[in-house]
Amino acid sequence: MTDQKAYNEVSYYTLSHSDPSFIHQYIVDAYAAQHADEKSKPIYLAFALIGLYLHNEKGYSGKEVQRAHMQLAKEKKQWPTFILPVNRGDIAVIDVLHAAPGIERDEAIQQWSASAWEAYHESHAKIADWLKGELNFGAKR
């Protein structure tokens, strides 16, 4: 199974999930961070890393991450660029798909998000600093 097909299956699962925290956002960001390349628009990877940072470091729910993305997108801006790590994390979308639906899969989604975020450890400070400058995110939580 291709990554795209596995992602589509996991997307179906998360979009039909009853959790009000909106876990679908976590898979969107993890997948984007793992699949960005040199041809990707800067906003694609920036939004992925912003979402991973807000969720994994600041405890934002998927809904809160989504609201932050909408607020950031209101004005045109120069999006930061990031170095693409060779290893994008130890967990991939196919691993999430292999986890049993329910608590096991939900936990796999959390682990995938954390793994994708950790893969970009060299960009952590850059994301945090950029967000402080954009929305004063350092003051929240």
C-alpha positions in Angstrom: 0.0 0.0 0.0 1.3 3.5 -0.9 1.7 6.2 1.7 -1.0 8.2 0.0 -3.5 5.3 0.2 -2.6 4.7 3.9 -3.0 8.4 4.5 -6.5 8.4 2.8 -7.6 5.5 5.1 -6.3 7.2 8.2 -7.9 10.5 7.1 -11.3 8.7 6.8 -10.8 7.4 10.3 -9.9 10.8 11.8 -12.6 12.7 10.0 -15.2 10.4 11.2 -13.8 10.4 14.8 -16.1 11.7 17.5 -13.2 13.3 19.5 -13.9 17.0 19.7 -10.2 17.8 19.8 -10.1 17.2 16.0 -7.2 14.6 15.8 -7.4 14.9 12.0 -5.2 18.0 12.3 -2.4 15.9 13.8 -2.2 13.6 10.8 -2.3 16.4 8.3 0.7 18.0 10.0 2.7 14.8 10.5 2.1 13.7 6.9 3.1 17.1 5.5 6.3 17.2 7.6 7.3 13.7 6.4 6.5 14.3 2.8 7.6 17.9 2.1 10.4 18.2 -0.4 12.5 20.9 -2.1 9.5 21.7 -4.4 7.0 22.2 -1.6 5.8 25.7 -1.0 7.2 27.2 2.2 3.7 27.5 3.7 3.2 23.8 3.4 6.1 22.8 5.7 5.7 25.9 7.9 2.1 25.1 8.7 3.0 21.4 9.3 5.8 22.4 11.8 3.7 25.1 13.4 0.9 22.5 14.0 3.4 19.9 15.3 5.0 22.5 17.6 1.7 23.8 19.0 0.4 20.3 19.6 3.5 18.6 20.9 5.1 21.4 22.8 2.2 23.6 23.8 -0.6 21.1 24.2 -2.9 22.6 21.6 -5.9 20.5 20.4 -6.4 20.0 16.7 -9.1 22.6 16.7 -6.8 25.1 18.4 -4.0 24.4 15.8 -6.5 24.9 13.0 -7.5 28.3 14.5 -3.9 29.3 14.7 -3.4 28.3 11.1 -6.4 30.4 10.1 -5.1 33.4 12.1 -1.6 33.1 10.5 -3.1 32.9 7.0 -5.1 36.1 7.3 -2.2 38.2 6.0 0.3 37.5 3.3 3.7 37.0 4.8 7.1 35.6 4.1 7.0 32.1 5.4 10.1 30.7 7.0 12.0 27.9 5.3 13.5 24.9 7.0 16.1 22.3 6.4 14.6 19.0 5.5 16.0 16.2 7.7 16.9 12.9 6.1 15.1 10.9 8.7 11.5 12.2 9.1 10.6 10.1 12.1 10.4 6.5 13.2 6.7 6.2 12.8 4.9 6.5 9.4 1.3 6.7 8.3 1.3 2.9 7.5 2.2 2.2 11.2 -0.8 4.2 12.3 -3.0 2.3 9.8 -1.8 -1.0 11.2 -2.9 0.0 14.7 -6.4 -1.2 15.7 -9.1 1.5 15.4 -9.9 3.1 18.7 -7.6 3.8 21.6 -4.7 2.0 19.9 -4.9 4.0 16.7 -5.5 7.3 18.5 -2.3 6.6 20.5 -0.4 5.7 17.3 -1.5 9.1 15.9 -0.1 10.9 18.9 3.1 8.9 18.6 3.3 9.7 14.9 2.9 13.4 15.6 5.6 13.4 18.2 8.0 11.4 16.0 7.5 13.7 13.0 8.1 16.7 15.3 11.2 15.2 16.9 12.7 14.6 13.4 12.8 18.4 12.9 14.6 19.0 16.2 17.0 21.4 14.5 14.0 23.6 13.6 12.3 23.7 17.0 13.8 27.0 18.1 13.2 28.6 14.8 9.5 27.7 14.9 9.1 28.9 18.5 10.9 32.2 17.8 9.0 32.8 14.5 5.6 32.2 16.3 6.5 34.6 19.1 7.2 37.3 16.5 4.0 36.6 14.6 1.4 36.0 17.3 3.1 36.4 20.6 2.6 32.7 21.1 5.2 32.5 23.9 2.7 34.2 26.2 0.0 31.4 25.8 0.2 28.3 27.9 
